[in-house]
Amino acid sequence: MATLVRRATPSARTSDDADPRPAVLYLHGFVDYFFHPHVAEAFEERGYRFYALDLRGYGRSIGRGAQEGGPNHVSDLAIYTQDLDAAVAAIRAEGHRRMVINAHSTGGLIGPLWAATRPGTVEAMVLNSPWLDLNGNWFLRGPVTALVHVIGRWCPTFKVSGLRPHYGEALHRDTGGEWDYSLVWKPHLGFPVTAGWLRSVRRAHRRVKRGLAVQCPVLVATSTTRGDNRHWHPEVITSDSVLDPADMWARAHRLGSDVEVRTFPGGAHDLALSPEPARSAYLTAALGWLDAVTARGPAREA
């Protein structure tokens, strides 16, 4: 069961009927959940009603129903279609007919996969460092991926990997970062990477490579720089030290026919958690882009 998060009291700006703007649905990444009130505030001050979805097995949804294989595990990313469809239905029940997606990392893979099967549901997508390919060498992308496909089919909950702690430690307030979030829901060492989950991710990467034909405009936002994702280094949160931006640039235009790529010097993997001035530069650019593309008018009904 997923959890839809909303502000208890929306800003007055989002209730201005003279300039109705789409609602925003935020999708988080792997070993992640929504803990970004500054992002919600920025969107709502601009007139966008903001919602966030903690997918099943993540964040506020951990413990809400049995999760085979542990938190964050599914054997098929397609199961999140149920969570997204339910979120859209709930948002529409609150009176919002127009909608855009803001998604980060693995959410930036799940969101386009879903949107490609739901043409007309969203008007635009802002993807913050989307996970569009495996960050690794030819051996990981080839032979290791082939092995994962076999293991993931027959032993989906088998642990094949894990996370390194340096990125989380650089973010969290208790270890020198700016941000306060639950280390139960987002531990520095993460949760086990299972074969079934990784198999589904790699199959999704293959779909992106073939082309998704997402019909709405898409903004792909990334850091300018790749950082070491295996060891601590001084630029861990002023570079993308989880994924490789070059992979995002190479795959971005496979998402659809209307895709724009923008890069941000000093940006972290989650651009919204970057040190200033990169954080504000990202939010300003994302909001300006959304203003421009949604001014074209609402998408047709799904």
N, C-alpha and C positions, 0 to 999 in steps of 0.2 A: 504494500500500500504506500502510495506517495503522499507527500504533504505539500499543499499549496500555501505559500507564505505571502502575506500582504500587510501593509501598514494599517494599524488600527484606525488612525485618523489621516486620511489623504490630505495633501496640501490643498489649499484653496484653489491653487492654479489648475489642478486636475479636474476641478468641477466647473470650469468655465465653459458653458455650453456654446458660447459664441465662437470658440475655436477648439472643437472636439478633436483630440488626437488619439492615435491608437493606444491600446494598452500594451505594455511590455511584459513579456514572459522571459524570465532569466533561467538559464540552464547551467549548472555547475559542472566541474570536471571530476576526474577520478580522485578518490580519497578527498572529498570536498563536500561543501554544502554552502548555503547562502548565509554569509555573515558580513555583508557589505552595505550597511545602512547608508553610507555616504553615496553609494551608487544609486540606491533607491531615491534618496533626497535629490540628487542631481537630475534624475529623469522626471521626478514629480514636479520639481520647480519649473521645469520646462514644459509641463502640461501633459506628461505621459503618466497614466496610472500604472504603477509598477507592481508586478507579481514575481515571485520566484518559486521554483519547483525543486524540492528535495526529493529526488527520485527514490524509488523503493530501494531499501538497503543503504541509504545515505542519510547522514545528518539527522534531522528530526524524524526521519522514517525508520531509523535503525530500531529494531525491536517491535515494529508494527507489523507483525506477521513473521512467520518463519522464513529465513533466507538461506536456502541450501547453499553450502559452500562458504557461508559467512558474509559479513557486510560487503557491499559493493559488487557481489558476484551475481551475474546472470550468464547463462550459456548462449544467449542470443540477444543482441541489442534490440531486436525488433520488439521485444516485450515492453520496452519503454514507450512504444506507440500507445499502449493502453494508458500509461500515466499522462502522456501529453494530450491525448484525446479527452481524458477526464478533466485536465486542467483547463483546456479550451472551453469545454462545456460549462465549467464553473465560472469562468471569467465572462462568458457570454450571458450567463444567468444573472450576472451583476450589471448587465446593460451595455457591455462593450462589444461592438460588432467588428471593429477594426483591431488588428493585432500585429505586433512585430516581435521578433525573437532577439534576445541578447544572450549569447552562449559562449562559454569558456572551455577550452581544451577538449576533453572528451565530449562535453556538451556541444562543442562546436563540430563534432562528428555526428552525434545523435540528431541534433536539430536539422541539418540539411537532409539527412536520410529520411526523417519524418516528413519534412516539408515537401520533398520530391514526390511523396505519395499522397499529399494533401494539397494539390494545387488550388490557389485562391484563398487558402486559410490565413496566410500571413502576407503582409505587404512588403516586408523587408527583414533582413537578418544582419545583425552586427555580430561577427565572430571574432572573439578575443583569443588569439593564439590557438586556433583550432587544430586538433590532432588529426591531420590528414594523411600521415604516413608514419611508419615506425622510425624512430630516431636511432639509427644503428647502421652498421656496415653491411656489406653484401652478404656476409655469412648469416647475420641475424635476419636479414630480410628474405634470404633464400632458404638454405638448409634448415635453419632453426625454425623458421615459420612452417616449413613442411612438416617437421616433427611435431610442432604444436598442433597442427591440424589433426594429426593422428591421435595424439594424446587427448586433445580436447574433445574429440568425438566420443572416445570410449571412457575416459576418466576426467570429466569436465571440472571436478573440484580439486584436481591435483595441483599443488602449488608449483609454479614454474619460476617465479621471480618475486621481487619485492622492491620497495622504494629505498632510496638513500635519505638520510635525515637532514642534509645540509640546507635544502631549500625551505623546508618547514621551520627549521630553527632560525633561519634568517628572517622569516616573516613574523614569528610569534613574539609577543611582548616579553614573555618570561626569558627568552634567550636573545634579547637584543633587538628584536624587530618592532614594528609599529602596531601590530594587530593582535587583538585579543579574541580568541575563538576556542571552541571546545577541543581539547586534545583527546577526548574520547571519540568524538566524531571525525576528527581530522588529526590523527596521531602523526608524529614526525616520521615514523617508520612505515606508516600506512597500514593497509591490510594486505593479505596475500594476493598476489597476481595469479589467478587460476588459469589452467589451460583452456577451459571452456570459454571463459571470458575473453582471453587473448585471441583465441581462434575466431571468435565473433568479431572482434575489433579488426583483425587482419582481413577478414572477409569484407568488412565494411570499407577498409582502405582500398581493396580491389574494386569495389563498386565506385568509389570516388574516382579512381584512376580511369575507369571506363567512361565516366561522365554521369552526373546525376540529373541534369536538366531541371534544376530548381528554377521556378518561373519568376520569382521576385528578385529585386535588386539585393545584392549581397556585398557587405563591406568586410574584408578580411584585414584585421589589425594585428600587427606583430611587433616585437622588438626588432631593432636593426641588427642585433648581435646574438650569436649563439654562445652560450657559456658551457663549461664543463658540467655534465649532469651526473658525474660519478664521485666527485670530490668537492670539498669546500674550496672556495676561492673568493677573492675580494669583490668580484663583480657578480656574485650569485644572484642579487636582486636588481642589478642594473643591466642584465642580459637575460636571455631566455635560457635558464639552466636546467630545463626539463626537456624541451623539444627543440628542434632545429627550425628556425624561421625559413631557411631555404627550402625545406620540404613544403611548407605552407605556400610559399611563393610559386613553387613548381606545380602544385595541385590546385591552387585557388580557382583558376579559370576552368577547371573540370566540374565545378559545382553548378554552373549555369552560364547563361549568355550575358548577364549583366552583373559583373563582379569587379569591384575596385579593391586594390591592395594599398594599404598605408602602413608605414613603418614609423616607430617611435624610439629615438635615441634614449638610452637609459631605462628602457622598459623591462620590467620583470616578466616572467612567464605569464602571470596574471597581471595584465597591464593595469587593471583597476587597483592593484595593490603595490604598484611601482612607487618608489620614492619620487617626490616632486623634483622637477617640473613634469616628468613623464606622465604621472597619473592624471594631472589636469589636462595635459595636452591630449591624451587619449579620450577622456570624457568629453572634452570640448569638441574634438573632431567627430566622435561618434554621434553626439547630439546634433551637431550641425549637419552631418550627412543625413541623419534620420529626418530632420526638419525638411531638407530639400527633397528627399525621395517620397516622403509621405504627403508632401504638398501637392503631388500629382493627383491625389484623390484615392479613395478607398479601393481595395482590391475587390474583385467580383466575389460573390458568395461561393463558399465551398460546397 
